[in-house]
Amino acid sequence: MQTSSIVFIVKTSSGDRFFYGFGKNNSVLTSLTLSGAKLFMPNLPSKIKEISETLKQKKKSFRLHFVALDPEPIPACLDNL
């Protein structure tokens, strides 16, 4: 099971946003939340490089972050939330 992914965070005039794709005319689409982000597998560097190069060509400022699953389950005291 894959327990980590990579996410792009793009700097916009409205603040940092999560990358989720390209739209019409190849415009950069972003999300306010991680749930809307496109997640990339760390073992597929060619796709990450492709997106990075496209964002650079569009003169977008961005950074990459790891998103990982914590192997510890949520404590029982939080089960009733």
PyMOL commands that set and color helices and strands:
alter all, ss='L'
color gray80, all
select helices_A, chain A and resi 24-26+34-36+45-57+76-78
alter helices_A, ss='H'
color red, helices_A
select strands_A, chain A and resi 4-12+15-22+28-31+62-68
alter strands_A, ss='S'
color yellow, strands_A
deselect
rebuild
show_as cartoon
